Amino acid sequence: MKSKKYVEGLQNKTAAELQEELVAAKKELFNLRFQNATNQLDNTGRIKEVRKNIARIQTVITEKANA
């Protein structure tokens, strides 16, 4: 599955790399929402995908902090 490989890739990254990825995903989500509000976004499903990726990143960060 695509998401399993994505999570495995996240688990191999350091805490700093995860933070960078989280910031980048949040910026992308902001841009997608802005495009959606101005009716410039073609693929609205991308918003849902990015939101789930943010949750996955935060989950891995929490797992590493608790370990």
PDBQT receptor file of N, H, CA, C and O in Angstrom, charges set to zero:
ATOM      1  N   MET A   1       0.833  -1.190   0.000  1.00  0.00    +0.000 N 
ATOM      2  CA  MET A   1       0.000   0.000   0.000  1.00  0.00    +0.000 C 
ATOM      3  C   MET A   1       0.875   1.250   0.000  1.00  0.00    +0.000 C 
ATOM      4  O   MET A   1       2.001   1.249   0.497  1.00  0.00    +0.000 OA
ATOM      5  N   LYS A   2       0.333   2.288  -0.560  1.00  0.00    +0.000 N 
ATOM      6  H   LYS A   2      -0.582   2.289  -0.964  1.00  0.00    +0.000 HD
ATOM      7  CA  LYS A   2       1.065   3.536  -0.671  1.00  0.00    +0.000 C 
ATOM      8  C   LYS A   2       1.301   4.166   0.701  1.00  0.00    +0.000 C 
ATOM      9  O   LYS A   2       2.400   4.641   0.987  1.00  0.00    +0.000 OA
ATOM     10  N   SER A   3       0.267   4.171   1.551  1.00  0.00    +0.000 N 
ATOM     11  H   SER A   3      -0.626   3.786   1.319  1.00  0.00    +0.000 HD
ATOM     12  CA  SER A   3       0.401   4.824   2.848  1.00  0.00    +0.000 C 
ATOM     13  C   SER A   3       1.351   4.065   3.770  1.00  0.00    +0.000 C 
ATOM     14  O   SER A   3       2.040   4.682   4.583  1.00  0.00    +0.000 OA
ATOM     15  N   LYS A   4       1.399   2.737   3.658  1.00  0.00    +0.000 N 
ATOM     16  H   LYS A   4       0.839   2.236   2.998  1.00  0.00    +0.000 HD
ATOM     17  CA  LYS A   4       2.317   1.962   4.493  1.00  0.00    +0.000 C 
ATOM     18  C   LYS A   4       3.760   2.307   4.168  1.00  0.00    +0.000 C 
ATOM     19  O   LYS A   4       4.583   2.465   5.070  1.00  0.00    +0.000 OA
ATOM     20  N   LYS A   5       4.069   2.424   2.889  1.00  0.00    +0.000 N 
ATOM     21  H   LYS A   5       3.401   2.296   2.157  1.00  0.00    +0.000 HD
ATOM     22  CA  LYS A   5       5.420   2.779   2.492  1.00  0.00    +0.000 C 
ATOM     23  C   LYS A   5       5.758   4.201   2.942  1.00  0.00    +0.000 C 
ATOM     24  O   LYS A   5       6.894   4.485   3.320  1.00  0.00    +0.000 OA
ATOM     25  N   TYR A   6       4.769   5.089   2.897  1.00  0.00    +0.000 N 
ATOM     26  H   TYR A   6       3.845   4.858   2.590  1.00  0.00    +0.000 HD
ATOM     27  CA  TYR A   6       4.974   6.469   3.335  1.00  0.00    +0.000 C 
ATOM     28  C   TYR A   6       5.310   6.499   4.827  1.00  0.00    +0.000 C 
ATOM     29  O   TYR A   6       6.228   7.204   5.244  1.00  0.00    +0.000 OA
ATOM     30  N   VAL A   7       4.569   5.737   5.623  1.00  0.00    +0.000 N 
ATOM     31  H   VAL A   7       3.823   5.164   5.284  1.00  0.00    +0.000 HD
ATOM     32  CA  VAL A   7       4.803   5.693   7.071  1.00  0.00    +0.000 C 
ATOM     33  C   VAL A   7       6.154   5.056   7.370  1.00  0.00    +0.000 C 
ATOM     34  O   VAL A   7       6.872   5.522   8.254  1.00  0.00    +0.000 OA
ATOM     35  N   GLU A   8       6.507   4.006   6.652  1.00  0.00    +0.000 N 
ATOM     36  H   GLU A   8       5.923   3.627   5.933  1.00  0.00    +0.000 HD
ATOM     37  CA  GLU A   8       7.812   3.377   6.851  1.00  0.00    +0.000 C 
ATOM     38  C   GLU A   8       8.937   4.363   6.541  1.00  0.00    +0.000 C 
ATOM     39  O   GLU A   8       9.959   4.390   7.228  1.00  0.00    +0.000 OA
ATOM     40  N   GLY A   9       8.742   5.157   5.516  1.00  0.00    +0.000 N 
ATOM     41  H   GLY A   9       7.912   5.135   4.958  1.00  0.00    +0.000 HD
ATOM     42  CA  GLY A   9       9.728   6.184   5.189  1.00  0.00    +0.000 C 
ATOM     43  C   GLY A   9       9.830   7.227   6.283  1.00  0.00    +0.000 C 
ATOM     44  O   GLY A   9      10.921   7.711   6.586  1.00  0.00    +0.000 OA
ATOM     45  N   LEU A  10       8.696   7.577   6.880  1.00  0.00    +0.000 N 
ATOM     46  H   LEU A  10       7.810   7.184   6.634  1.00  0.00    +0.000 HD
ATOM     47  CA  LEU A  10       8.704   8.550   7.973  1.00  0.00    +0.000 C 
ATOM     48  C   LEU A  10       9.420   7.997   9.197  1.00  0.00    +0.000 C 
ATOM     49  O   LEU A  10      10.135   8.728   9.883  1.00  0.00    +0.000 OA
ATOM     50  N   GLN A  11       9.234   6.722   9.472  1.00  0.00    +0.000 N 
ATOM     51  H   GLN A  11       8.654   6.128   8.915  1.00  0.00    +0.000 HD
ATOM     52  CA  GLN A  11       9.829   6.127  10.661  1.00  0.00    +0.000 C 
ATOM     53  C   GLN A  11      11.349   6.058  10.569  1.00  0.00    +0.000 C 
ATOM     54  O   GLN A  11      12.025   5.957  11.593  1.00  0.00    +0.000 OA
ATOM     55  N   ASN A  12      11.887   6.110   9.370  1.00  0.00    +0.000 N 
ATOM     56  H   ASN A  12      11.338   6.192   8.539  1.00  0.00    +0.000 HD
ATOM     57  CA  ASN A  12      13.338   6.069   9.187  1.00  0.00    +0.000 C 
ATOM     58  C   ASN A  12      13.981   7.446   9.292  1.00  0.00    +0.000 C 
ATOM     59  O   ASN A  12      15.207   7.555   9.260  1.00  0.00    +0.000 OA
ATOM     60  N   LYS A  13      13.175   8.503   9.417  1.00  0.00    +0.000 N 
ATOM     61  H   LYS A  13      12.180   8.415   9.443  1.00  0.00    +0.000 HD
ATOM     62  CA  LYS A  13      13.700   9.863   9.472  1.00  0.00    +0.000 C 
ATOM     63  C   LYS A  13      13.954  10.286  10.910  1.00  0.00    +0.000 C 
ATOM     64  O   LYS A  13      13.397   9.719  11.850  1.00  0.00    +0.000 OA
ATOM     65  N   THR A  14      14.806  11.295  11.064  1.00  0.00    +0.000 N 
ATOM     66  H   THR A  14      15.259  11.756  10.301  1.00  0.00    +0.000 HD
ATOM     67  CA  THR A  14      15.098  11.837  12.386  1.00  0.00    +0.000 C 
ATOM     68  C   THR A  14      13.997  12.806  12.798  1.00  0.00    +0.000 C 
ATOM     69  O   THR A  14      13.140  13.166  11.991  1.00  0.00    +0.000 OA
ATOM     70  N   ALA A  15      14.029  13.224  14.058  1.00  0.00    +0.000 N 
ATOM     71  H   ALA A  15      14.725  12.931  14.714  1.00  0.00    +0.000 HD
ATOM     72  CA  ALA A  15      13.014  14.143  14.574  1.00  0.00    +0.000 C 
ATOM     73  C   ALA A  15      13.055  15.481  13.828  1.00  0.00    +0.000 C 
ATOM     74  O   ALA A  15      12.010  16.064  13.541  1.00  0.00    +0.000 OA
ATOM     75  N   ALA A  16      14.242  15.958  13.519  1.00  0.00    +0.000 N 
ATOM     76  H   ALA A  16      15.092  15.484  13.751  1.00  0.00    +0.000 HD
ATOM     77  CA  ALA A  16      14.382  17.229  12.802  1.00  0.00    +0.000 C 
ATOM     78  C   ALA A  16      13.808  17.132  11.394  1.00  0.00    +0.000 C 
ATOM     79  O   ALA A  16      13.136  18.050  10.924  1.00  0.00    +0.000 OA
ATOM     80  N   GLU A  17      14.077  16.015  10.727  1.00  0.00    +0.000 N 
ATOM     81  H   GLU A  17      14.622  15.269  11.109  1.00  0.00    +0.000 HD
ATOM     82  CA  GLU A  17      13.538  15.819   9.373  1.00  0.00    +0.000 C 
ATOM     83  C   GLU A  17      12.010  15.727   9.412  1.00  0.00    +0.000 C 
ATOM     84  O   GLU A  17      11.329  16.227   8.516  1.00  0.00    +0.000 OA
ATOM     85  N   LEU A  18      11.482  15.089  10.451  1.00  0.00    +0.000 N 
ATOM     86  H   LEU A  18      12.035  14.683  11.179  1.00  0.00    +0.000 HD
ATOM     87  CA  LEU A  18      10.022  14.991  10.580  1.00  0.00    +0.000 C 
ATOM     88  C   LEU A  18       9.401  16.369  10.791  1.00  0.00    +0.000 C 
ATOM     89  O   LEU A  18       8.343  16.671  10.240  1.00  0.00    +0.000 OA
ATOM     90  N   GLN A  19      10.063  17.199  11.591  1.00  0.00    +0.000 N 
ATOM     91  H   GLN A  19      10.923  16.954  12.038  1.00  0.00    +0.000 HD
ATOM     92  CA  GLN A  19       9.559  18.557  11.813  1.00  0.00    +0.000 C 
ATOM     93  C   GLN A  19       9.545  19.348  10.511  1.00  0.00    +0.000 C 
ATOM     94  O   GLN A  19       8.592  20.076  10.231  1.00  0.00    +0.000 OA
ATOM     95  N   GLU A  20      10.605  19.206   9.714  1.00  0.00    +0.000 N 
ATOM     96  H   GLU A  20      11.380  18.615   9.941  1.00  0.00    +0.000 HD
ATOM     97  CA  GLU A  20      10.670  19.897   8.423  1.00  0.00    +0.000 C 
ATOM     98  C   GLU A  20       9.548  19.418   7.504  1.00  0.00    +0.000 C 
ATOM     99  O   GLU A  20       8.909  20.217   6.820  1.00  0.00    +0.000 OA
ATOM    100  N   GLU A  21       9.321  18.121   7.498  1.00  0.00    +0.000 N 
ATOM    101  H   GLU A  21       9.841  17.472   8.054  1.00  0.00    +0.000 HD
ATOM    102  CA  GLU A  21       8.270  17.547   6.656  1.00  0.00    +0.000 C 
ATOM    103  C   GLU A  21       6.885  18.043   7.106  1.00  0.00    +0.000 C 
ATOM    104  O   GLU A  21       6.011  18.317   6.283  1.00  0.00    +0.000 OA
ATOM    105  N   LEU A  22       6.711  18.150   8.423  1.00  0.00    +0.000 N 
ATOM    106  H   LEU A  22       7.421  17.927   9.091  1.00  0.00    +0.000 HD
ATOM    107  CA  LEU A  22       5.439  18.629   8.974  1.00  0.00    +0.000 C 
ATOM    108  C   LEU A  22       5.184  20.080   8.562  1.00  0.00    +0.000 C 
ATOM    109  O   LEU A  22       4.073  20.430   8.163  1.00  0.00    +0.000 OA
ATOM    110  N   VAL A  23       6.199  20.906   8.656  1.00  0.00    +0.000 N 
ATOM    111  H   VAL A  23       7.101  20.622   8.980  1.00  0.00    +0.000 HD
ATOM    112  CA  VAL A  23       6.063  22.313   8.258  1.00  0.00    +0.000 C 
ATOM    113  C   VAL A  23       5.726  22.418   6.772  1.00  0.00    +0.000 C 
ATOM    114  O   VAL A  23       4.870  23.210   6.377  1.00  0.00    +0.000 OA
ATOM    115  N   ALA A  24       6.401  21.619   5.958  1.00  0.00    +0.000 N 
ATOM    116  H   ALA A  24       7.097  20.977   6.279  1.00  0.00    +0.000 HD
ATOM    117  CA  ALA A  24       6.153  21.647   4.515  1.00  0.00    +0.000 C 
ATOM    118  C   ALA A  24       4.729  21.195   4.197  1.00  0.00    +0.000 C 
ATOM    119  O   ALA A  24       4.073  21.770   3.328  1.00  0.00    +0.000 OA
ATOM    120  N   ALA A  25       4.251  20.163   4.900  1.00  0.00    +0.000 N 
ATOM    121  H   ALA A  25       4.784  19.696   5.606  1.00  0.00    +0.000 HD
ATOM    122  CA  ALA A  25       2.893  19.664   4.657  1.00  0.00    +0.000 C 
ATOM    123  C   ALA A  25       1.852  20.702   5.076  1.00  0.00    +0.000 C 
ATOM    124  O   ALA A  25       0.838  20.873   4.401  1.00  0.00    +0.000 OA
ATOM    125  N   LYS A  26       2.099  21.386   6.174  1.00  0.00    +0.000 N 
ATOM    126  H   LYS A  26       2.924  21.248   6.723  1.00  0.00    +0.000 HD
ATOM    127  CA  LYS A  26       1.154  22.422   6.624  1.00  0.00    +0.000 C 
ATOM    128  C   LYS A  26       1.117  23.592   5.648  1.00  0.00    +0.000 C 
ATOM    129  O   LYS A  26       0.057  24.163   5.397  1.00  0.00    +0.000 OA
ATOM    130  N   LYS A  27       2.286  23.949   5.095  1.00  0.00    +0.000 N 
ATOM    131  H   LYS A  27       3.148  23.485   5.300  1.00  0.00    +0.000 HD
ATOM    132  CA  LYS A  27       2.315  25.013   4.087  1.00  0.00    +0.000 C 
ATOM    133  C   LYS A  27       1.541  24.592   2.840  1.00  0.00    +0.000 C 
ATOM    134  O   LYS A  27       0.800  25.383   2.255  1.00  0.00    +0.000 OA
ATOM    135  N   GLU A  28       1.726  23.330   2.444  1.00  0.00    +0.000 N 
ATOM    136  H   GLU A  28       2.328  22.687   2.919  1.00  0.00    +0.000 HD
ATOM    137  CA  GLU A  28       1.012  22.829   1.272  1.00  0.00    +0.000 C 
ATOM    138  C   GLU A  28      -0.490  22.845   1.511  1.00  0.00    +0.000 C 
ATOM    139  O   GLU A  28      -1.260  23.209   0.622  1.00  0.00    +0.000 OA
ATOM    140  N   LEU A  29      -0.908  22.449   2.715  1.00  0.00    +0.000 N 
ATOM    141  H   LEU A  29      -0.283  22.154   3.437  1.00  0.00    +0.000 HD
ATOM    142  CA  LEU A  29      -2.331  22.457   3.046  1.00  0.00    +0.000 C 
ATOM    143  C   LEU A  29      -2.889  23.871   2.989  1.00  0.00    +0.000 C 
ATOM    144  O   LEU A  29      -3.985  24.082   2.470  1.00  0.00    +0.000 OA
ATOM    145  N   PHE A  30      -2.149  24.840   3.516  1.00  0.00    +0.000 N 
ATOM    146  H   PHE A  30      -1.259  24.668   3.937  1.00  0.00    +0.000 HD
ATOM    147  CA  PHE A  30      -2.582  26.235   3.460  1.00  0.00    +0.000 C 
ATOM    148  C   PHE A  30      -2.763  26.689   2.017  1.00  0.00    +0.000 C 
ATOM    149  O   PHE A  30      -3.766  27.315   1.673  1.00  0.00    +0.000 OA
ATOM    150  N   ASN A  31      -1.778  26.366   1.174  1.00  0.00    +0.000 N 
ATOM    151  H   ASN A  31      -0.964  25.858   1.454  1.00  0.00    +0.000 HD
ATOM    152  CA  ASN A  31      -1.861  26.763  -0.233  1.00  0.00    +0.000 C 
ATOM    153  C   ASN A  31      -3.038  26.094  -0.942  1.00  0.00    +0.000 C 
ATOM    154  O   ASN A  31      -3.717  26.720  -1.755  1.00  0.00    +0.000 OA
ATOM    155  N   LEU A  32      -3.275  24.821  -0.628  1.00  0.00    +0.000 N 
ATOM    156  H   LEU A  32      -2.723  24.312   0.033  1.00  0.00    +0.000 HD
ATOM    157  CA  LEU A  32      -4.406  24.117  -1.245  1.00  0.00    +0.000 C 
ATOM    158  C   LEU A  32      -5.732  24.734  -0.827  1.00  0.00    +0.000 C 
ATOM    159  O   LEU A  32      -6.634  24.899  -1.649  1.00  0.00    +0.000 OA
ATOM    160  N   ARG A  33      -5.850  25.075   0.452  1.00  0.00    +0.000 N 
ATOM    161  H   ARG A  33      -5.118  24.942   1.120  1.00  0.00    +0.000 HD
ATOM    162  CA  ARG A  33      -7.092  25.712   0.931  1.00  0.00    +0.000 C 
ATOM    163  C   ARG A  33      -7.294  27.069   0.266  1.00  0.00    +0.000 C 
ATOM    164  O   ARG A  33      -8.411  27.438  -0.093  1.00  0.00    +0.000 OA
ATOM    165  N   PHE A  34      -6.196  27.802   0.108  1.00  0.00    +0.000 N 
ATOM    166  H   PHE A  34      -5.288  27.502   0.399  1.00  0.00    +0.000 HD
ATOM    167  CA  PHE A  34      -6.283  29.117  -0.540  1.00  0.00    +0.000 C 
ATOM    168  C   PHE A  34      -6.731  28.956  -1.986  1.00  0.00    +0.000 C 
ATOM    169  O   PHE A  34      -7.589  29.704  -2.456  1.00  0.00    +0.000 OA
ATOM    170  N   GLN A  35      -6.157  27.983  -2.699  1.00  0.00    +0.000 N 
ATOM    171  H   GLN A  35      -5.461  27.375  -2.318  1.00  0.00    +0.000 HD
ATOM    172  CA  GLN A  35      -6.546  27.738  -4.085  1.00  0.00    +0.000 C 
ATOM    173  C   GLN A  35      -7.999  27.300  -4.171  1.00  0.00    +0.000 C 
ATOM    174  O   GLN A  35      -8.713  27.676  -5.102  1.00  0.00    +0.000 OA
ATOM    175  N   ASN A  36      -8.437  26.507  -3.200  1.00  0.00    +0.000 N 
ATOM    176  H   ASN A  36      -7.858  26.202  -2.444  1.00  0.00    +0.000 HD
ATOM    177  CA  ASN A  36      -9.821  26.037  -3.193  1.00  0.00    +0.000 C 
ATOM    178  C   ASN A  36     -10.786  27.202  -2.982  1.00  0.00    +0.000 C 
ATOM    179  O   ASN A  36     -11.852  27.253  -3.596  1.00  0.00    +0.000 OA
ATOM    180  N   ALA A  37     -10.409  28.130  -2.118  1.00  0.00    +0.000 N 
ATOM    181  H   ALA A  37      -9.543  28.090  -1.620  1.00  0.00    +0.000 HD
ATOM    182  CA  ALA A  37     -11.273  29.275  -1.829  1.00  0.00    +0.000 C 
ATOM    183  C   ALA A  37     -11.397  30.194  -3.040  1.00  0.00    +0.000 C 
ATOM    184  O   ALA A  37     -12.426  30.845  -3.224  1.00  0.00    +0.000 OA
ATOM    185  N   THR A  38     -10.362  30.249  -3.859  1.00  0.00    +0.000 N 
ATOM    186  H   THR A  38      -9.526  29.720  -3.710  1.00  0.00    +0.000 HD
ATOM    187  CA  THR A  38     -10.388  31.114  -5.037  1.00  0.00    +0.000 C 
ATOM    188  C   THR A  38     -10.770  30.348  -6.307  1.00  0.00    +0.000 C 
ATOM    189  O   THR A  38     -10.616  30.855  -7.418  1.00  0.00    +0.000 OA
ATOM    190  N   ASN A  39     -11.266  29.128  -6.129  1.00  0.00    +0.000 N 
ATOM    191  H   ASN A  39     -11.391  28.716  -5.227  1.00  0.00    +0.000 HD
ATOM    192  CA  ASN A  39     -11.719  28.282  -7.242  1.00  0.00    +0.000 C 
ATOM    193  C   ASN A  39     -10.632  27.997  -8.272  1.00  0.00    +0.000 C 
ATOM    194  O   ASN A  39     -10.913  27.914  -9.467  1.00  0.00    +0.000 OA
ATOM    195  N   GLN A  40      -9.398  27.847  -7.814  1.00  0.00    +0.000 N 
ATOM    196  H   GLN A  40      -9.170  27.913  -6.842  1.00  0.00    +0.000 HD
ATOM    197  CA  GLN A  40      -8.296  27.518  -8.716  1.00  0.00    +0.000 C 
ATOM    198  C   GLN A  40      -7.852  26.071  -8.562  1.00  0.00    +0.000 C 
ATOM    199  O   GLN A  40      -7.009  25.603  -9.328  1.00  0.00    +0.000 OA
ATOM    200  N   LEU A  41      -8.406  25.353  -7.583  1.00  0.00    +0.000 N 
ATOM    201  H   LEU A  41      -9.091  25.734  -6.962  1.00  0.00    +0.000 HD
ATOM    202  CA  LEU A  41      -7.971  23.997  -7.297  1.00  0.00    +0.000 C 
ATOM    203  C   LEU A  41      -8.773  23.000  -8.121  1.00  0.00    +0.000 C 
ATOM    204  O   LEU A  41     -10.003  22.990  -8.079  1.00  0.00    +0.000 OA
ATOM    205  N   ASP A  42      -8.057  22.157  -8.875  1.00  0.00    +0.000 N 
ATOM    206  H   ASP A  42      -7.057  22.165  -8.909  1.00  0.00    +0.000 HD
ATOM    207  CA  ASP A  42      -8.715  21.143  -9.697  1.00  0.00    +0.000 C 
ATOM    208  C   ASP A  42      -8.941  19.854  -8.914  1.00  0.00    +0.000 C 
ATOM    209  O   ASP A  42     -10.025  19.275  -8.969  1.00  0.00    +0.000 OA
ATOM    210  N   ASN A  43      -7.927  19.408  -8.191  1.00  0.00    +0.000 N 
ATOM    211  H   ASN A  43      -7.046  19.879  -8.147  1.00  0.00    +0.000 HD
ATOM    212  CA  ASN A  43      -7.998  18.136  -7.477  1.00  0.00    +0.000 C 
ATOM    213  C   ASN A  43      -8.258  18.402  -5.990  1.00  0.00    +0.000 C 
ATOM    214  O   ASN A  43      -7.314  18.551  -5.213  1.00  0.00    +0.000 OA
ATOM    215  N   THR A  44      -9.516  18.461  -5.599  1.00  0.00    +0.000 N 
ATOM    216  H   THR A  44     -10.282  18.340  -6.230  1.00  0.00    +0.000 HD
ATOM    217  CA  THR A  44      -9.856  18.764  -4.209  1.00  0.00    +0.000 C 
ATOM    218  C   THR A  44      -9.549  17.596  -3.279  1.00  0.00    +0.000 C 
ATOM    219  O   THR A  44      -9.462  17.787  -2.066  1.00  0.00    +0.000 OA
ATOM    220  N   GLY A  45      -9.385  16.402  -3.816  1.00  0.00    +0.000 N 
ATOM    221  H   GLY A  45      -9.456  16.247  -4.801  1.00  0.00    +0.000 HD
ATOM    222  CA  GLY A  45      -9.035  15.243  -3.007  1.00  0.00    +0.000 C 
ATOM    223  C   GLY A  45      -7.645  15.358  -2.402  1.00  0.00    +0.000 C 
ATOM    224  O   GLY A  45      -7.326  14.678  -1.427  1.00  0.00    +0.000 OA
ATOM    225  N   ARG A  46      -6.827  16.210  -2.979  1.00  0.00    +0.000 N 
ATOM    226  H   ARG A  46      -7.086  16.762  -3.771  1.00  0.00    +0.000 HD
ATOM    227  CA  ARG A  46      -5.467  16.408  -2.467  1.00  0.00    +0.000 C 
ATOM    228  C   ARG A  46      -5.497  16.995  -1.051  1.00  0.00    +0.000 C 
ATOM    229  O   ARG A  46      -4.611  16.708  -0.246  1.00  0.00    +0.000 OA
ATOM    230  N   ILE A  47      -6.507  17.815  -0.741  1.00  0.00    +0.000 N 
ATOM    231  H   ILE A  47      -7.227  18.049  -1.395  1.00  0.00    +0.000 HD
ATOM    232  CA  ILE A  47      -6.627  18.403   0.600  1.00  0.00    +0.000 C 
ATOM    233  C   ILE A  47      -6.754  17.296   1.638  1.00  0.00    +0.000 C 
ATOM    234  O   ILE A  47      -6.074  17.318   2.665  1.00  0.00    +0.000 OA
ATOM    235  N   LYS A  48      -7.617  16.340   1.370  1.00  0.00    +0.000 N 
ATOM    236  H   LYS A  48      -8.169  16.322   0.536  1.00  0.00    +0.000 HD
ATOM    237  CA  LYS A  48      -7.827  15.225   2.295  1.00  0.00    +0.000 C 
ATOM    238  C   LYS A  48      -6.544  14.408   2.459  1.00  0.00    +0.000 C 
ATOM    239  O   LYS A  48      -6.199  13.997   3.567  1.00  0.00    +0.000 OA
ATOM    240  N   GLU A  49      -5.852  14.181   1.365  1.00  0.00    +0.000 N 
ATOM    241  H   GLU A  49      -6.132  14.514   0.465  1.00  0.00    +0.000 HD
ATOM    242  CA  GLU A  49      -4.619  13.400   1.393  1.00  0.00    +0.000 C 
ATOM    243  C   GLU A  49      -3.549  14.097   2.237  1.00  0.00    +0.000 C 
ATOM    244  O   GLU A  49      -2.855  13.445   3.017  1.00  0.00    +0.000 OA
ATOM    245  N   VAL A  50      -3.414  15.405   2.086  1.00  0.00    +0.000 N 
ATOM    246  H   VAL A  50      -3.979  15.935   1.453  1.00  0.00    +0.000 HD
ATOM    247  CA  VAL A  50      -2.402  16.155   2.835  1.00  0.00    +0.000 C 
ATOM    248  C   VAL A  50      -2.763  16.180   4.318  1.00  0.00    +0.000 C 
ATOM    249  O   VAL A  50      -1.879  16.074   5.168  1.00  0.00    +0.000 OA
ATOM    250  N   ARG A  51      -4.045  16.319   4.639  1.00  0.00    +0.000 N 
ATOM    251  H   ARG A  51      -4.764  16.405   3.948  1.00  0.00    +0.000 HD
ATOM    252  CA  ARG A  51      -4.466  16.306   6.040  1.00  0.00    +0.000 C 
ATOM    253  C   ARG A  51      -4.119  14.974   6.703  1.00  0.00    +0.000 C 
ATOM    254  O   ARG A  51      -3.672  14.943   7.849  1.00  0.00    +0.000 OA
ATOM    255  N   LYS A  52      -4.326  13.887   5.983  1.00  0.00    +0.000 N 
ATOM    256  H   LYS A  52      -4.689  13.913   5.052  1.00  0.00    +0.000 HD
ATOM    257  CA  LYS A  52      -3.998  12.573   6.522  1.00  0.00    +0.000 C 
ATOM    258  C   LYS A  52      -2.486  12.408   6.675  1.00  0.00    +0.000 C 
ATOM    259  O   LYS A  52      -2.018  11.794   7.634  1.00  0.00    +0.000 OA
ATOM    260  N   ASN A  53      -1.725  12.958   5.729  1.00  0.00    +0.000 N 
ATOM    261  H   ASN A  53      -2.105  13.457   4.950  1.00  0.00    +0.000 HD
ATOM    262  CA  ASN A  53      -0.268  12.882   5.830  1.00  0.00    +0.000 C 
ATOM    263  C   ASN A  53       0.233  13.660   7.048  1.00  0.00    +0.000 C 
ATOM    264  O   ASN A  53       1.164  13.222   7.725  1.00  0.00    +0.000 OA
ATOM    265  N   ILE A  54      -0.382  14.812   7.326  1.00  0.00    +0.000 N 
ATOM    266  H   ILE A  54      -1.138  15.167   6.776  1.00  0.00    +0.000 HD
ATOM    267  CA  ILE A  54      -0.015  15.590   8.511  1.00  0.00    +0.000 C 
ATOM    268  C   ILE A  54      -0.274  14.762   9.763  1.00  0.00    +0.000 C 
ATOM    269  O   ILE A  54       0.554  14.742  10.674  1.00  0.00    +0.000 OA
ATOM    270  N   ALA A  55      -1.407  14.084   9.817  1.00  0.00    +0.000 N 
ATOM    271  H   ALA A  55      -2.080  14.101   9.077  1.00  0.00    +0.000 HD
ATOM    272  CA  ALA A  55      -1.730  13.243  10.970  1.00  0.00    +0.000 C 
ATOM    273  C   ALA A  55      -0.726  12.099  11.094  1.00  0.00    +0.000 C 
ATOM    274  O   ALA A  55      -0.329  11.743  12.203  1.00  0.00    +0.000 OA
ATOM    275  N   ARG A  56      -0.312  11.521   9.967  1.00  0.00    +0.000 N 
ATOM    276  H   ARG A  56      -0.635  11.810   9.066  1.00  0.00    +0.000 HD
ATOM    277  CA  ARG A  56       0.668  10.431  10.000  1.00  0.00    +0.000 C 
ATOM    278  C   ARG A  56       2.021  10.927  10.540  1.00  0.00    +0.000 C 
ATOM    279  O   ARG A  56       2.668  10.255  11.342  1.00  0.00    +0.000 OA
ATOM    280  N   ILE A  57       2.422  12.099  10.088  1.00  0.00    +0.000 N 
ATOM    281  H   ILE A  57       1.896  12.645   9.436  1.00  0.00    +0.000 HD
ATOM    282  CA  ILE A  57       3.687  12.668  10.540  1.00  0.00    +0.000 C 
ATOM    283  C   ILE A  57       3.626  12.932  12.047  1.00  0.00    +0.000 C 
ATOM    284  O   ILE A  57       4.560  12.596  12.775  1.00  0.00    +0.000 OA
ATOM    285  N   GLN A  58       2.539  13.528  12.508  1.00  0.00    +0.000 N 
ATOM    286  H   GLN A  58       1.780  13.801  11.917  1.00  0.00    +0.000 HD
ATOM    287  CA  GLN A  58       2.402  13.824  13.931  1.00  0.00    +0.000 C 
ATOM    288  C   GLN A  58       2.382  12.541  14.763  1.00  0.00    +0.000 C 
ATOM    289  O   GLN A  58       2.916  12.514  15.872  1.00  0.00    +0.000 OA
ATOM    290  N   THR A  59       1.777  11.491  14.242  1.00  0.00    +0.000 N 
ATOM    291  H   THR A  59       1.343  11.512  13.341  1.00  0.00    +0.000 HD
ATOM    292  CA  THR A  59       1.742  10.208  14.945  1.00  0.00    +0.000 C 
ATOM    293  C   THR A  59       3.153   9.644  15.098  1.00  0.00    +0.000 C 
ATOM    294  O   THR A  59       3.517   9.169  16.174  1.00  0.00    +0.000 OA
ATOM    295  N   VAL A  60       3.943   9.693  14.039  1.00  0.00    +0.000 N 
ATOM    296  H   VAL A  60       3.648  10.079  13.165  1.00  0.00    +0.000 HD
ATOM    297  CA  VAL A  60       5.309   9.168  14.098  1.00  0.00    +0.000 C 
ATOM    298  C   VAL A  60       6.143  10.007  15.070  1.00  0.00    +0.000 C 
ATOM    299  O   VAL A  60       6.947   9.459  15.824  1.00  0.00    +0.000 OA
ATOM    300  N   ILE A  61       5.959  11.332  15.059  1.00  0.00    +0.000 N 
ATOM    301  H   ILE A  61       5.306  11.777  14.446  1.00  0.00    +0.000 HD
ATOM    302  CA  ILE A  61       6.685  12.207  15.996  1.00  0.00    +0.000 C 
ATOM    303  C   ILE A  61       6.346  11.813  17.430  1.00  0.00    +0.000 C 
ATOM    304  O   ILE A  61       7.240  11.722  18.271  1.00  0.00    +0.000 OA
ATOM    305  N   THR A  62       5.080  11.581  17.717  1.00  0.00    +0.000 N 
ATOM    306  H   THR A  62       4.353  11.655  17.034  1.00  0.00    +0.000 HD
ATOM    307  CA  THR A  62       4.647  11.195  19.065  1.00  0.00    +0.000 C 
ATOM    308  C   THR A  62       5.222   9.837  19.449  1.00  0.00    +0.000 C 
ATOM    309  O   THR A  62       5.669   9.651  20.580  1.00  0.00    +0.000 OA
ATOM    310  N   GLU A  63       5.216   8.902  18.529  1.00  0.00    +0.000 N 
ATOM    311  H   GLU A  63       4.853   9.054  17.610  1.00  0.00    +0.000 HD
ATOM    312  CA  GLU A  63       5.771   7.572  18.799  1.00  0.00    +0.000 C 
ATOM    313  C   GLU A  63       7.259   7.663  19.149  1.00  0.00    +0.000 C 
ATOM    314  O   GLU A  63       7.729   7.001  20.075  1.00  0.00    +0.000 OA
ATOM    315  N   LYS A  64       7.995   8.492  18.398  1.00  0.00    +0.000 N 
ATOM    316  H   LYS A  64       7.613   9.029  17.646  1.00  0.00    +0.000 HD
ATOM    317  CA  LYS A  64       9.421   8.632  18.668  1.00  0.00    +0.000 C 
ATOM    318  C   LYS A  64       9.659   9.331  20.003  1.00  0.00    +0.000 C 
ATOM    319  O   LYS A  64      10.623   9.015  20.700  1.00  0.00    +0.000 OA
ATOM    320  N   ALA A  65       8.799  10.271  20.366  1.00  0.00    +0.000 N 
ATOM    321  H   ALA A  65       8.016  10.528  19.800  1.00  0.00    +0.000 HD
ATOM    322  CA  ALA A  65       8.957  10.986  21.642  1.00  0.00    +0.000 C 
ATOM    323  C   ALA A  65       8.691  10.070  22.816  1.00  0.00    +0.000 C 
ATOM    324  O   ALA A  65       9.335  10.194  23.858  1.00  0.00    +0.000 OA
ATOM    325  N   ASN A  66       7.755   9.154  22.664  1.00  0.00    +0.000 N 
ATOM    326  H   ASN A  66       7.232   9.053  21.818  1.00  0.00    +0.000 HD
ATOM    327  CA  ASN A  66       7.411   8.218  23.743  1.00  0.00    +0.000 C 
ATOM    328  C   ASN A  66       8.370   7.050  23.856  1.00  0.00    +0.000 C 
ATOM    329  O   ASN A  66       8.420   6.374  24.884  1.00  0.00    +0.000 OA
ATOM    330  N   ALA A  67       9.127   6.816  22.804  1.00  0.00    +0.000 N 
ATOM    331  H   ALA A  67       9.086   7.365  21.969  1.00  0.00    +0.000 HD
ATOM    332  CA  ALA A  67      10.045   5.656  22.815  1.00  0.00    +0.000 C 
ATOM    333  C   ALA A  67      11.311   5.940  23.612  1.00  0.00    +0.000 C 
ATOM    334  O   ALA A  67      12.180   5.075  23.719  1.00  0.00    +0.000 OA
TER     335      ALA A  67
